[in-house]
Structure formats: C-alpha cells, structure tokens
C-alpha cells in the first residue's frame, strides 16, 4: 500500500504523543534518582568567555551618574562581577530588592565583587523608579531596549544572574549562572565559594 500525505498527517498526533510520553518517562526516571531539577536552565555560555554584544547606553537623567555597559568593560576587570539582568515589570526582580539593599547597596565598599546590571526591555522612567527602590546598587548599568544583549547571553527570562571572574591568561569567564531572585542563601551557597577561590 502506498503511503500518501494523508497517511503522514494522520500519524502526526501519534508521533507527538509518543514524544511527550518519552519525555515524561525521562523526567520520571531522573526525578526518582534525584538528578532532575525542573528549575534548572542550561546555559551554553557557562564556562565560556563573555559574549560579544553591542554597547548598551546608560539610563538617561540618573540622579547618580552610572556609565553604560559594553563588551570591552568585561576585558578590563580587576575584580569579580555579578551581572544582573532585570526589568521593572518583573515581579521576581522586586523580590531581590531587600537582598540588594542589604548585601550590595548598603555594603558596596566591603563587597568582594562589583554589581553590574542590564535592564531588559524597559522604559527609562520605570527603570529609574525601580532603581530608586533598590537604592541604585549598580556601578554600571546598560539599557537593553530591544533585548538583543540578553539573547547574546542566552537569557530565557528575568531575572537572571551571571558571575564573571577575571583571569590574567584566558580573560574573563562566566563561572556561574542563576535564574530567579537572588537571595542571601543562594549568594552564600553558590556565589561565595567562587569568590573565595578568586581572592
């Protein structure tokens, strides 16, 4: 019997169901082994050099001058940098404000790292309001109006964070990537161990 286009179209739902079933069995097997993390987001940039991206302009009319951000800035690092990609319309980003106030904005002179920001698809007025609430913790801040920079970093949503360490031989490298709000526990358990090794 000759297979026609109609036969192929009729088989598509069955193939789709088989694919979904296989994915479910994969998740179930790894969940029972304790190796599946539904919140884990694989980022191909991890362990790699900082991706090239077009320079991001500074937020206009800031009360406290804060320069924008460029790819070249990551190649003159003298200390670790935590890059935070955020937006004023992002509710989890608001949850980060207490952490930023306590650990970054309030103690930036003793912090072992610099906090740089990329404001993702936002308006200057809304971004300025968010920064006022967070006590403007960033030493560099770039406005990613069209979201292209976030694409280069492999971002799938906001907030996302990247820890970048300087290296005299290989250049700056992305050594850690996190999704969701920054918390004191996350900072202590996942970021500080990298900082201790870098200092």
N, C-alpha and C positions, 0 to 999 in steps of 0.2 A: 504494500500500500504506500502510495506516495504521500509524503508529509507536505501539507500546504501551510501558507501563512496563518490560516485559521487555526490549524492544529497547534502551531507555536504559540499563538496568542492565548489559546485555551490552557496551555501548560504553564503560563507565567504565574498565575496565582499559586499553583502547587509548588513551583520552584521558590517563590518568595516565602511561603510558609516553611519550606524545608530550611531555607537560610536562617530565618528567625529562630526556628527550633534549634538549629545547630549553635547559634549564638547564645541562646538561653542555656543550653547544656554546658557550654564552655564556661559561662559565668557561674553556674551552679557548682561545677566541679572545682573551680578555683576558690569559690566562696567557702566551700567545705574544707578546703585545705588552708584557708586563711591567707591566700595570696591575692585575692581580688579586692581592689579598692574602687568602689563605684565613683568616688570623688576624684580619683587620680586622673590627671590630664597629662598626656605625654607631650613634651615639648622638644622638638628636634634641635633647638638651639642650646639645650643643656650641655655643658662641657665644651661649647664652641666659642669662637670669638664673637664679639658684639657685631650684630648685622649692620650693614651699611644702610643708612636712611638719610633722607633729605633733612636739612636743618629745620628745626621747629622754632617758630617765633615765640618770644616771651609774651606773657599775658600783658596786654596794654593797660596803662594807667594803674600800676600797682602802687599801693602806699609805700611798700618797702621794695626797692629795686631788686629784681631777681632775674638773672640772664636766662635766655632760652637754652635750647639743648641741641647739640649736633653730634654726629658720629665721631668727629675728631676729639670731642671732650673726653671720650672714654679711653683715648690713647695717650692721655697725659695724666692719668690717675696717680695720685700719691697716697691714696687710702681707699679702702673698700667702699663701694657704692651700693646702696639699696635703691633700685629703681621701682617706683610705684606707678602703675598705670590705673587711672581712676577717672571718675566723672561725677559731677554734682548731682546728676539724676539717678545715681546708683545707690540703692539703699544699703547694701553691704559696705559701701565706701564710707557712709555715715557712721557705721559701727566701728570703723577704725579710728575715729577722731579721738576717743579717750586714750587709746594707745599712743597715738602720735603726740598728743599733748604731754603725756607723762614721760615717754621714753625718748622722744625726738625733739619736739618743740621746746620742752622745758629743760632738757639736759643736753643740748646740742654741743656745748663746749666740752663735755666729757664723753660724748658718744664716740665709739671707735669707727664709725662709718658715717658717710655723707648720705643724706636722703635727697634723691632727685626724683622729679615727677614728670609724667606725661599725662596731660589732660585730654581725654579721649572724646571726640565728637561733642563738644560742649560750647556754650556761649561764654564770652568774656564776663558778662555780668553774673551769671550763675556760678561760674568758676570762682570769681572773686568772693562771692558770698560764702561758698564752701571753705575757701582758704581762710576767711575771717574767723569762721567757727573753729577751724583746726589750728589757729594761731600761725598760719603760714609756715609749716615746718620745712619747706624745701629750700635748698641752696641753689638749685637750678630747676627750672620748670619750663617745659615746652608745650605749646598748644597744638595738638594733633587734630586739626579741624576736620579733615577728611578721613581719618582713621588709617591712612596708609602706613604710618610708622608702626602702629600696633600690628598690622598684617606682617610687616617685616620681622617683628619679634615673635610671631606665631601665637599671638594672643587670641583666645577664644571667647573672652568675656572680661568684664571688670568687676572687682579689682583683681589684678594680677601683679605679682612682685618678682623681681629678679635680683639676685645678689651677684655683683660683679667684682672680681678681685684683680688687682693689678699684678702683672708678672713681668720682671725685667727682661726675660728672654722670649717668651711666647706672646707677650702682650696681654691685654685684659681678656678675662674669660668669664663666662656665665657659669657659676658653680652651683646655683640653687634657683629653683623656680617654684613659686607657690600661687595657688588660686584661693580666692575668698579673702575675708577680712584678716588683717594682721592682728594677732593677739599677743599678750605677754608670754603665754605658754608656747606658742609657735615660735616666737622670737628666741626664747631661751633654749628650746629643744632642737630647733632646726637651723637657726641662723648663727647663734653664738658659737657653736662648735667650729664653723668655718672661720669665724673672726679670730678665735683663739689660735687656730693654725696659721693664720695670715699675719699675726702681730708678733 
